[in-house]
Amino acid sequence: GGRFTLGLSGGSMVELLARELPPALSAKPGADASRWLVAFCDERLVPPEHPDSTYGAYRVRGERGGHR
């Protein structure tokens, strides 16, 4: 029962992580997302709708289905 910490960076990592992370979590029995701490490690001080927002990029990618 520990905690898993993950820092999400932007740029080209958005597409890779949005595509690969959900199926990897689904394949891992006992993966408890409530024990995860997820942070955006290079977020800009811009609104989420701004093209430079890392949070916004992950949110938009998730709304489009995340992974293929």
PyMOL Python script that loads the backbone (N, CA, C, O; Angstrom):
from pymol import cmd

cmd.read_pdbstr("""\
ATOM      1  N   GLY A   1       0.640  -1.200   0.000  1.00  0.00           N
ATOM      2  CA  GLY A   1       0.000   0.000   0.000  1.00  0.00           C
ATOM      3  C   GLY A   1       0.690   1.294   0.000  1.00  0.00           C
ATOM      4  O   GLY A   1       0.316   2.159   0.792  1.00  0.00           O
ATOM      5  N   GLY A   2       1.691   1.520  -0.833  1.00  0.00           N
ATOM      6  CA  GLY A   2       2.301   2.835  -0.924  1.00  0.00           C
ATOM      7  C   GLY A   2       1.600   3.745  -1.912  1.00  0.00           C
ATOM      8  O   GLY A   2       0.498   3.467  -2.386  1.00  0.00           O
ATOM      9  N   ARG A   3       2.260   4.811  -2.196  1.00  0.00           N
ATOM     10  CA  ARG A   3       1.738   5.790  -3.141  1.00  0.00           C
ATOM     11  C   ARG A   3       2.677   5.840  -4.350  1.00  0.00           C
ATOM     12  O   ARG A   3       3.891   5.690  -4.211  1.00  0.00           O
ATOM     13  N   PHE A   4       2.104   6.049  -5.526  1.00  0.00           N
ATOM     14  CA  PHE A   4       2.874   6.184  -6.759  1.00  0.00           C
ATOM     15  C   PHE A   4       2.751   7.626  -7.232  1.00  0.00           C
ATOM     16  O   PHE A   4       1.646   8.151  -7.365  1.00  0.00           O
ATOM     17  N   THR A   5       3.891   8.262  -7.485  1.00  0.00           N
ATOM     18  CA  THR A   5       3.903   9.644  -7.941  1.00  0.00           C
ATOM     19  C   THR A   5       4.383   9.688  -9.388  1.00  0.00           C
ATOM     20  O   THR A   5       5.387   9.073  -9.746  1.00  0.00           O
ATOM     21  N   LEU A   6       3.642  10.428 -10.210  1.00  0.00           N
ATOM     22  CA  LEU A   6       3.963  10.533 -11.626  1.00  0.00           C
ATOM     23  C   LEU A   6       3.923  11.988 -12.035  1.00  0.00           C
ATOM     24  O   LEU A   6       2.922  12.671 -11.821  1.00  0.00           O
ATOM     25  N   GLY A   7       5.016  12.471 -12.626  1.00  0.00           N
ATOM     26  CA  GLY A   7       5.066  13.828 -13.163  1.00  0.00           C
ATOM     27  C   GLY A   7       4.866  13.777 -14.671  1.00  0.00           C
ATOM     28  O   GLY A   7       5.614  13.104 -15.380  1.00  0.00           O
ATOM     29  N   LEU A   8       3.863  14.483 -15.154  1.00  0.00           N
ATOM     30  CA  LEU A   8       3.562  14.502 -16.590  1.00  0.00           C
ATOM     31  C   LEU A   8       4.152  15.747 -17.221  1.00  0.00           C
ATOM     32  O   LEU A   8       3.844  16.865 -16.807  1.00  0.00           O
ATOM     33  N   SER A   9       4.996  15.557 -18.218  1.00  0.00           N
ATOM     34  CA  SER A   9       5.503  16.703 -18.959  1.00  0.00           C
ATOM     35  C   SER A   9       4.731  16.863 -20.251  1.00  0.00           C
ATOM     36  O   SER A   9       3.967  15.988 -20.657  1.00  0.00           O
ATOM     37  N   GLY A  10       4.944  17.982 -20.876  1.00  0.00           N
ATOM     38  CA  GLY A  10       4.195  18.305 -22.083  1.00  0.00           C
ATOM     39  C   GLY A  10       4.926  17.901 -23.351  1.00  0.00           C
ATOM     40  O   GLY A  10       5.704  16.947 -23.366  1.00  0.00           O
ATOM     41  N   GLY A  11       4.661  18.640 -24.401  1.00  0.00           N
ATOM     42  CA  GLY A  11       5.313  18.379 -25.684  1.00  0.00           C
ATOM     43  C   GLY A  11       4.910  17.044 -26.269  1.00  0.00           C
ATOM     44  O   GLY A  11       3.738  16.667 -26.248  1.00  0.00           O
ATOM     45  N   SER A  12       5.894  16.332 -26.791  1.00  0.00           N
ATOM     46  CA  SER A  12       5.629  15.056 -27.454  1.00  0.00           C
ATOM     47  C   SER A  12       5.206  13.962 -26.474  1.00  0.00           C
ATOM     48  O   SER A  12       4.667  12.939 -26.895  1.00  0.00           O
ATOM     49  N   MET A  13       5.439  14.158 -25.175  1.00  0.00           N
ATOM     50  CA  MET A  13       5.056  13.162 -24.180  1.00  0.00           C
ATOM     51  C   MET A  13       3.543  13.053 -24.033  1.00  0.00           C
ATOM     52  O   MET A  13       3.040  12.001 -23.635  1.00  0.00           O
ATOM     53  N   VAL A  14       2.805  14.122 -24.348  1.00  0.00           N
ATOM     54  CA  VAL A  14       1.348  14.097 -24.198  1.00  0.00           C
ATOM     55  C   VAL A  14       0.746  12.969 -25.023  1.00  0.00           C
ATOM     56  O   VAL A  14      -0.022  12.161 -24.501  1.00  0.00           O
ATOM     57  N   GLU A  15       1.082  12.908 -26.288  1.00  0.00           N
ATOM     58  CA  GLU A  15       0.508  11.876 -27.154  1.00  0.00           C
ATOM     59  C   GLU A  15       0.927  10.486 -26.706  1.00  0.00           C
ATOM     60  O   GLU A  15       0.101   9.575 -26.651  1.00  0.00           O
ATOM     61  N   LEU A  16       2.203  10.315 -26.386  1.00  0.00           N
ATOM     62  CA  LEU A  16       2.706   9.010 -25.964  1.00  0.00           C
ATOM     63  C   LEU A  16       2.020   8.530 -24.685  1.00  0.00           C
ATOM     64  O   LEU A  16       1.516   7.408 -24.637  1.00  0.00           O
ATOM     65  N   LEU A  17       1.998   9.364 -23.659  1.00  0.00           N
ATOM     66  CA  LEU A  17       1.415   8.943 -22.388  1.00  0.00           C
ATOM     67  C   LEU A  17      -0.097   8.786 -22.468  1.00  0.00           C
ATOM     68  O   LEU A  17      -0.657   7.872 -21.864  1.00  0.00           O
ATOM     69  N   ALA A  18      -0.756   9.660 -23.201  1.00  0.00           N
ATOM     70  CA  ALA A  18      -2.210   9.541 -23.349  1.00  0.00           C
ATOM     71  C   ALA A  18      -2.580   8.245 -24.070  1.00  0.00           C
ATOM     72  O   ALA A  18      -3.640   7.669 -23.825  1.00  0.00           O
ATOM     73  N   ARG A  19      -1.707   7.799 -24.949  1.00  0.00           N
ATOM     74  CA  ARG A  19      -1.967   6.566 -25.701  1.00  0.00           C
ATOM     75  C   ARG A  19      -1.576   5.322 -24.902  1.00  0.00           C
ATOM     76  O   ARG A  19      -2.310   4.334 -24.909  1.00  0.00           O
ATOM     77  N   GLU A  20      -0.443   5.355 -24.219  1.00  0.00           N
ATOM     78  CA  GLU A  20       0.119   4.149 -23.601  1.00  0.00           C
ATOM     79  C   GLU A  20      -0.252   3.932 -22.139  1.00  0.00           C
ATOM     80  O   GLU A  20      -0.329   2.789 -21.689  1.00  0.00           O
ATOM     81  N   LEU A  21      -0.480   5.000 -21.397  1.00  0.00           N
ATOM     82  CA  LEU A  21      -0.717   4.830 -19.964  1.00  0.00           C
ATOM     83  C   LEU A  21      -2.055   4.169 -19.629  1.00  0.00           C
ATOM     84  O   LEU A  21      -2.067   3.255 -18.804  1.00  0.00           O
ATOM     85  N   PRO A  22      -3.179   4.577 -20.218  1.00  0.00           N
ATOM     86  CA  PRO A  22      -4.451   3.905 -19.864  1.00  0.00           C
ATOM     87  C   PRO A  22      -4.452   2.391 -20.095  1.00  0.00           C
ATOM     88  O   PRO A  22      -4.889   1.652 -19.213  1.00  0.00           O
ATOM     89  N   PRO A  23      -3.977   1.898 -21.258  1.00  0.00           N
ATOM     90  CA  PRO A  23      -3.984   0.436 -21.411  1.00  0.00           C
ATOM     91  C   PRO A  23      -3.008  -0.256 -20.467  1.00  0.00           C
ATOM     92  O   PRO A  23      -3.256  -1.384 -20.043  1.00  0.00           O
ATOM     93  N   ALA A  24      -1.899   0.406 -20.132  1.00  0.00           N
ATOM     94  CA  ALA A  24      -0.943  -0.196 -19.194  1.00  0.00           C
ATOM     95  C   ALA A  24      -1.568  -0.335 -17.813  1.00  0.00           C
ATOM     96  O   ALA A  24      -1.364  -1.342 -17.136  1.00  0.00           O
ATOM     97  N   LEU A  25      -2.327   0.670 -17.396  1.00  0.00           N
ATOM     98  CA  LEU A  25      -3.001   0.603 -16.090  1.00  0.00           C
ATOM     99  C   LEU A  25      -4.083  -0.453 -16.087  1.00  0.00           C
ATOM    100  O   LEU A  25      -4.259  -1.163 -15.098  1.00  0.00           O
ATOM    101  N   SER A  26      -4.810  -0.562 -17.184  1.00  0.00           N
ATOM    102  CA  SER A  26      -5.872  -1.565 -17.280  1.00  0.00           C
ATOM    103  C   SER A  26      -5.314  -2.978 -17.219  1.00  0.00           C
ATOM    104  O   SER A  26      -5.978  -3.891 -16.728  1.00  0.00           O
ATOM    105  N   ALA A  27      -4.105  -3.159 -17.713  1.00  0.00           N
ATOM    106  CA  ALA A  27      -3.490  -4.484 -17.763  1.00  0.00           C
ATOM    107  C   ALA A  27      -2.864  -4.884 -16.428  1.00  0.00           C
ATOM    108  O   ALA A  27      -2.506  -6.045 -16.234  1.00  0.00           O
ATOM    109  N   LYS A  28      -2.731  -3.930 -15.510  1.00  0.00           N
ATOM    110  CA  LYS A  28      -2.084  -4.205 -14.230  1.00  0.00           C
ATOM    111  C   LYS A  28      -3.134  -4.484 -13.158  1.00  0.00           C
ATOM    112  O   LYS A  28      -3.780  -3.551 -12.679  1.00  0.00           O
ATOM    113  N   PRO A  29      -3.321  -5.755 -12.769  1.00  0.00           N
ATOM    114  CA  PRO A  29      -4.299  -6.059 -11.720  1.00  0.00           C
ATOM    115  C   PRO A  29      -3.916  -5.356 -10.423  1.00  0.00           C
ATOM    116  O   PRO A  29      -2.747  -5.338 -10.038  1.00  0.00           O
ATOM    117  N   GLY A  30      -4.897  -4.786  -9.763  1.00  0.00           N
ATOM    118  CA  GLY A  30      -4.651  -4.141  -8.483  1.00  0.00           C
ATOM    119  C   GLY A  30      -4.121  -2.724  -8.567  1.00  0.00           C
ATOM    120  O   GLY A  30      -3.841  -2.115  -7.535  1.00  0.00           O
ATOM    121  N   ALA A  31      -3.975  -2.179  -9.773  1.00  0.00           N
ATOM    122  CA  ALA A  31      -3.536  -0.785  -9.905  1.00  0.00           C
ATOM    123  C   ALA A  31      -4.643   0.102  -9.331  1.00  0.00           C
ATOM    124  O   ALA A  31      -5.746   0.160  -9.874  1.00  0.00           O
ATOM    125  N   ASP A  32      -4.344   0.776  -8.252  1.00  0.00           N
ATOM    126  CA  ASP A  32      -5.337   1.591  -7.545  1.00  0.00           C
ATOM    127  C   ASP A  32      -5.048   3.059  -7.811  1.00  0.00           C
ATOM    128  O   ASP A  32      -4.158   3.648  -7.198  1.00  0.00           O
ATOM    129  N   ALA A  33      -5.808   3.645  -8.733  1.00  0.00           N
ATOM    130  CA  ALA A  33      -5.576   5.039  -9.118  1.00  0.00           C
ATOM    131  C   ALA A  33      -5.752   6.004  -7.947  1.00  0.00           C
ATOM    132  O   ALA A  33      -5.209   7.108  -7.989  1.00  0.00           O
ATOM    133  N   SER A  34      -6.482   5.630  -6.917  1.00  0.00           N
ATOM    134  CA  SER A  34      -6.661   6.521  -5.770  1.00  0.00           C
ATOM    135  C   SER A  34      -5.367   6.678  -4.970  1.00  0.00           C
ATOM    136  O   SER A  34      -5.260   7.585  -4.145  1.00  0.00           O
ATOM    137  N   ARG A  35      -4.392   5.814  -5.202  1.00  0.00           N
ATOM    138  CA  ARG A  35      -3.094   5.893  -4.516  1.00  0.00           C
ATOM    139  C   ARG A  35      -2.059   6.653  -5.344  1.00  0.00           C
ATOM    140  O   ARG A  35      -0.898   6.750  -4.946  1.00  0.00           O
ATOM    141  N   TRP A  36      -2.468   7.188  -6.486  1.00  0.00           N
ATOM    142  CA  TRP A  36      -1.567   7.906  -7.377  1.00  0.00           C
ATOM    143  C   TRP A  36      -1.600   9.405  -7.104  1.00  0.00           C
ATOM    144  O   TRP A  36      -2.658   9.973  -6.830  1.00  0.00           O
ATOM    145  N   LEU A  37      -0.450  10.030  -7.180  1.00  0.00           N
ATOM    146  CA  LEU A  37      -0.339  11.485  -7.170  1.00  0.00           C
ATOM    147  C   LEU A  37       0.209  11.871  -8.540  1.00  0.00           C
ATOM    148  O   LEU A  37       1.347  11.543  -8.877  1.00  0.00           O
ATOM    149  N   VAL A  38      -0.594  12.558  -9.312  1.00  0.00           N
ATOM    150  CA  VAL A  38      -0.205  12.957 -10.668  1.00  0.00           C
ATOM    151  C   VAL A  38      -0.044  14.467 -10.695  1.00  0.00           C
ATOM    152  O   VAL A  38      -0.932  15.205 -10.268  1.00  0.00           O
ATOM    153  N   ALA A  39       1.102  14.921 -11.204  1.00  0.00           N
ATOM    154  CA  ALA A  39       1.383  16.361 -11.267  1.00  0.00           C
ATOM    155  C   ALA A  39       1.894  16.717 -12.662  1.00  0.00           C
ATOM    156  O   ALA A  39       2.456  15.879 -13.366  1.00  0.00           O
ATOM    157  N   PHE A  40       1.691  17.955 -13.037  1.00  0.00           N
ATOM    158  CA  PHE A  40       2.203  18.465 -14.308  1.00  0.00           C
ATOM    159  C   PHE A  40       3.505  19.184 -13.997  1.00  0.00           C
ATOM    160  O   PHE A  40       3.496  20.218 -13.328  1.00  0.00           O
ATOM    161  N   CYS A  41       4.626  18.652 -14.473  1.00  0.00           N
ATOM    162  CA  CYS A  41       5.925  19.161 -14.028  1.00  0.00           C
ATOM    163  C   CYS A  41       6.448  20.337 -14.840  1.00  0.00           C
ATOM    164  O   CYS A  41       7.440  20.942 -14.433  1.00  0.00           O
ATOM    165  N   ASP A  42       5.858  20.681 -15.928  1.00  0.00           N
ATOM    166  CA  ASP A  42       6.335  21.861 -16.666  1.00  0.00           C
ATOM    167  C   ASP A  42       5.172  22.749 -17.105  1.00  0.00           C
ATOM    168  O   ASP A  42       5.196  23.334 -18.187  1.00  0.00           O
ATOM    169  N   GLU A  43       4.159  22.838 -16.250  1.00  0.00           N
ATOM    170  CA  GLU A  43       2.973  23.618 -16.597  1.00  0.00           C
ATOM    171  C   GLU A  43       3.311  25.100 -16.709  1.00  0.00           C
ATOM    172  O   GLU A  43       4.102  25.628 -15.928  1.00  0.00           O
ATOM    173  N   ARG A  44       2.710  25.757 -17.679  1.00  0.00           N
ATOM    174  CA  ARG A  44       2.866  27.201 -17.858  1.00  0.00           C
ATOM    175  C   ARG A  44       1.778  27.925 -17.078  1.00  0.00           C
ATOM    176  O   ARG A  44       0.744  27.339 -16.757  1.00  0.00           O
ATOM    177  N   LEU A  45       2.006  29.170 -16.781  1.00  0.00           N
ATOM    178  CA  LEU A  45       1.000  29.991 -16.098  1.00  0.00           C
ATOM    179  C   LEU A  45       0.074  30.602 -17.127  1.00  0.00           C
ATOM    180  O   LEU A  45       0.066  31.812 -17.352  1.00  0.00           O
ATOM    181  N   VAL A  46      -0.699  29.738 -17.740  1.00  0.00           N
ATOM    182  CA  VAL A  46      -1.669  30.144 -18.760  1.00  0.00           C
ATOM    183  C   VAL A  46      -2.966  29.405 -18.481  1.00  0.00           C
ATOM    184  O   VAL A  46      -2.952  28.385 -17.792  1.00  0.00           O
ATOM    185  N   PRO A  47      -4.091  29.894 -19.001  1.00  0.00           N
ATOM    186  CA  PRO A  47      -5.359  29.168 -18.816  1.00  0.00           C
ATOM    187  C   PRO A  47      -5.296  27.790 -19.497  1.00  0.00           C
ATOM    188  O   PRO A  47      -4.533  27.606 -20.444  1.00  0.00           O
ATOM    189  N   PRO A  48      -6.089  26.831 -19.022  1.00  0.00           N
ATOM    190  CA  PRO A  48      -6.080  25.489 -19.614  1.00  0.00           C
ATOM    191  C   PRO A  48      -6.411  25.474 -21.105  1.00  0.00           C
ATOM    192  O   PRO A  48      -6.009  24.552 -21.816  1.00  0.00           O
ATOM    193  N   GLU A  49      -7.135  26.478 -21.584  1.00  0.00           N
ATOM    194  CA  GLU A  49      -7.505  26.526 -23.003  1.00  0.00           C
ATOM    195  C   GLU A  49      -6.354  27.002 -23.886  1.00  0.00           C
ATOM    196  O   GLU A  49      -6.419  26.879 -25.109  1.00  0.00           O
ATOM    197  N   HIS A  50      -5.309  27.540 -23.277  1.00  0.00           N
ATOM    198  CA  HIS A  50      -4.174  28.087 -24.046  1.00  0.00           C
ATOM    199  C   HIS A  50      -3.363  26.941 -24.656  1.00  0.00           C
ATOM    200  O   HIS A  50      -3.192  25.903 -24.017  1.00  0.00           O
ATOM    201  N   PRO A  51      -2.864  27.114 -25.882  1.00  0.00           N
ATOM    202  CA  PRO A  51      -2.083  26.047 -26.536  1.00  0.00           C
ATOM    203  C   PRO A  51      -0.818  25.639 -25.779  1.00  0.00           C
ATOM    204  O   PRO A  51      -0.317  24.535 -25.991  1.00  0.00           O
ATOM    205  N   ASP A  52      -0.288  26.500 -24.901  1.00  0.00           N
ATOM    206  CA  ASP A  52       0.921  26.168 -24.144  1.00  0.00           C
ATOM    207  C   ASP A  52       0.638  25.456 -22.825  1.00  0.00           C
ATOM    208  O   ASP A  52       1.570  25.165 -22.076  1.00  0.00           O
ATOM    209  N   SER A  53      -0.615  25.173 -22.530  1.00  0.00           N
ATOM    210  CA  SER A  53      -0.978  24.524 -21.267  1.00  0.00           C
ATOM    211  C   SER A  53      -0.797  23.014 -21.363  1.00  0.00           C
ATOM    212  O   SER A  53      -1.421  22.361 -22.200  1.00  0.00           O
ATOM    213  N   THR A  54       0.051  22.463 -20.510  1.00  0.00           N
ATOM    214  CA  THR A  54       0.239  21.016 -20.467  1.00  0.00           C
ATOM    215  C   THR A  54      -1.042  20.332 -19.996  1.00  0.00           C
ATOM    216  O   THR A  54      -1.473  19.344 -20.591  1.00  0.00           O
ATOM    217  N   TYR A  55      -1.649  20.849 -18.938  1.00  0.00           N
ATOM    218  CA  TYR A  55      -2.921  20.299 -18.457  1.00  0.00           C
ATOM    219  C   TYR A  55      -3.956  20.291 -19.579  1.00  0.00           C
ATOM    220  O   TYR A  55      -4.640  19.290 -19.795  1.00  0.00           O
ATOM    221  N   GLY A  56      -4.065  21.406 -20.289  1.00  0.00           N
ATOM    222  CA  GLY A  56      -5.025  21.514 -21.382  1.00  0.00           C
ATOM    223  C   GLY A  56      -4.760  20.500 -22.475  1.00  0.00           C
ATOM    224  O   GLY A  56      -5.697  19.942 -23.047  1.00  0.00           O
ATOM    225  N   ALA A  57      -3.488  20.254 -22.771  1.00  0.00           N
ATOM    226  CA  ALA A  57      -3.137  19.279 -23.815  1.00  0.00           C
ATOM    227  C   ALA A  57      -3.582  17.877 -23.419  1.00  0.00           C
ATOM    228  O   ALA A  57      -4.120  17.147 -24.251  1.00  0.00           O
ATOM    229  N   TYR A  58      -3.367  17.486 -22.160  1.00  0.00           N
ATOM    230  CA  TYR A  58      -3.811  16.163 -21.702  1.00  0.00           C
ATOM    231  C   TYR A  58      -5.332  16.086 -21.667  1.00  0.00           C
ATOM    232  O   TYR A  58      -5.912  15.061 -22.023  1.00  0.00           O
ATOM    233  N   ARG A  59      -5.972  17.158 -21.243  1.00  0.00           N
ATOM    234  CA  ARG A  59      -7.429  17.165 -21.173  1.00  0.00           C
ATOM    235  C   ARG A  59      -8.026  17.005 -22.569  1.00  0.00           C
ATOM    236  O   ARG A  59      -8.936  16.198 -22.762  1.00  0.00           O
ATOM    237  N   VAL A  60      -7.527  17.758 -23.538  1.00  0.00           N
ATOM    238  CA  VAL A  60      -8.027  17.663 -24.916  1.00  0.00           C
ATOM    239  C   VAL A  60      -7.768  16.266 -25.472  1.00  0.00           C
ATOM    240  O   VAL A  60      -8.643  15.682 -26.111  1.00  0.00           O
ATOM    241  N   ARG A  61      -6.588  15.732 -25.236  1.00  0.00           N
ATOM    242  CA  ARG A  61      -6.250  14.400 -25.737  1.00  0.00           C
ATOM    243  C   ARG A  61      -7.172  13.354 -25.109  1.00  0.00           C
ATOM    244  O   ARG A  61      -7.604  12.422 -25.788  1.00  0.00           O
ATOM    245  N   GLY A  62      -7.473  13.502 -23.818  1.00  0.00           N
ATOM    246  CA  GLY A  62      -8.389  12.580 -23.141  1.00  0.00           C
ATOM    247  C   GLY A  62      -9.804  12.653 -23.682  1.00  0.00           C
ATOM    248  O   GLY A  62     -10.495  11.639 -23.784  1.00  0.00           O
ATOM    249  N   GLU A  63     -10.230  13.855 -24.027  1.00  0.00           N
ATOM    250  CA  GLU A  63     -11.576  14.024 -24.577  1.00  0.00           C
ATOM    251  C   GLU A  63     -11.708  13.393 -25.956  1.00  0.00           C
ATOM    252  O   GLU A  63     -12.806  13.042 -26.386  1.00  0.00           O
ATOM    253  N   ARG A  64     -10.576  13.251 -26.647  1.00  0.00           N
ATOM    254  CA  ARG A  64     -10.607  12.627 -27.984  1.00  0.00           C
ATOM    255  C   ARG A  64     -10.426  11.119 -27.906  1.00  0.00           C
ATOM    256  O   ARG A  64     -10.272  10.459 -28.934  1.00  0.00           O
ATOM    257  N   GLY A  65     -10.442  10.579 -26.725  1.00  0.00           N
ATOM    258  CA  GLY A  65     -10.350   9.126 -26.612  1.00  0.00           C
ATOM    259  C   GLY A  65      -9.053   8.648 -26.032  1.00  0.00           C
ATOM    260  O   GLY A  65      -8.912   7.451 -25.782  1.00  0.00           O
ATOM    261  N   GLY A  66      -8.079   9.532 -25.798  1.00  0.00           N
ATOM    262  CA  GLY A  66      -6.845   9.151 -25.108  1.00  0.00           C
ATOM    263  C   GLY A  66      -5.961   8.207 -25.872  1.00  0.00           C
ATOM    264  O   GLY A  66      -4.864   8.586 -26.281  1.00  0.00           O
ATOM    265  N   HIS A  67      -6.405   6.987 -26.078  1.00  0.00           N
ATOM    266  CA  HIS A  67      -5.567   6.011 -26.771  1.00  0.00           C
ATOM    267  C   HIS A  67      -6.335   5.412 -27.934  1.00  0.00           C
ATOM    268  O   HIS A  67      -7.561   5.479 -28.023  1.00  0.00           O
ATOM    269  N   ARG A  68      -5.558   4.831 -28.807  1.00  0.00           N
ATOM    270  CA  ARG A  68      -6.158   4.263 -30.026  1.00  0.00           C
ATOM    271  C   ARG A  68      -6.420   2.798 -29.844  1.00  0.00           C
ATOM    272  O   ARG A  68      -6.921   2.143 -30.758  1.00  0.00           O
TER     273      ARG A  68
END
""", "prot")
cmd.dss("prot")
cmd.show_as("cartoon", "prot")
cmd.util.cbc("prot")
cmd.orient("prot")
